[in-house]
Amino acid sequence: MKKILYAIMILSLLLSCNTTRKTSINRQQEFKQDMDSWLDSSKHDLLLTWGSPTSVSSDGNGGEILTFEQLKRAYFPDFGYITVVNRYMFYINSQNIVYNWRVDQQKRQGQ
C-alpha cells in the first residue's frame, strides 16, 4: 500500500512540474505575441498606450529607441528587499514605425 501511495505522490509531483513548465512556456509565448503585436505600429499609438518613455536614444540609423521602465519591489524577511527593473525597448524607424523590440530585466538586492 505504501508503494502505491509513494508512486501516486511521485506521479503527482511530475505532472505538476510539467504543468508548471507548460504554463511558463504559454506565458512566454503570450508575452512574445503581445510584444510582436507592436511591430509595424506607429510611434504615436505606442506612446498613447505606454505613455512617456523613460529615455529616448538613437538607433544609429536615423530612428530612435524608446525605453520604458517598470520597477517592482518586494520585501522578503530572509533576504531583504529585492528590486526587479524591466526595461522595454521599442525601436522606431525614421518613418515613426516600430520595427523591433527588446526586454531586459535586472534584479538587485538591497535598498
Buried (B, 14 or more C-beta within 10 A) or exposed (E): EEEEEEEEEEEEEEEEEEEEEEEEEEEEEEEEEEBEEBEEBBBEEBBEEEEEBBEEEEBEEEBBBBBBBEEEEEEEEEEEEBBEBEBBBBBBBEEBBBBBBEEEEEEEEEE
